[in-house]
Amino acid sequence: MLNNEKISIMTKLALYEQKNAKSEIKYSKYYRSDYLAIKMIKSFVAVTIAYALMLALWLMFSADAFIGRLKTTNSFMAVVILIVMFYILITVVYMIFTYIYYSKKFSAIRENLNKYNGELKVLHKIQEEEYDAIINSMEERGEE
């Protein structure tokens, strides 16, 4: 006999596993702090590489004007300090956004995993009840 509730739960579980198994279930073993640390390190590396590339492009594009300005004003240290300060500002802002984004994402992942685990528990309970019903039926008929 078909159990509609069991079929419904199994369908929900299968859809979740197909859609989110790779992205969410693998993060179930992480603590929040570990997950955020991994994402923050990746973001730091990404923003550093992006800043270095943008700085290199800017220097290539305006090298003549930049070198001419340095020769006339002798403010090499001021330019270096400005570049470093701009890097720090961009990095801090990007890391704040990264922290906020991945905190929310981790909370959503945990919520989805809690629902998934709850559905698994319900499914397990239904299967235990079905198994117990089969065993009781066999005992009543005298089968072993």
Helices and strands as residue ranges (DSSP letters): H 4-20, G 25-29, H 32-61, H 63-73, H 76-141
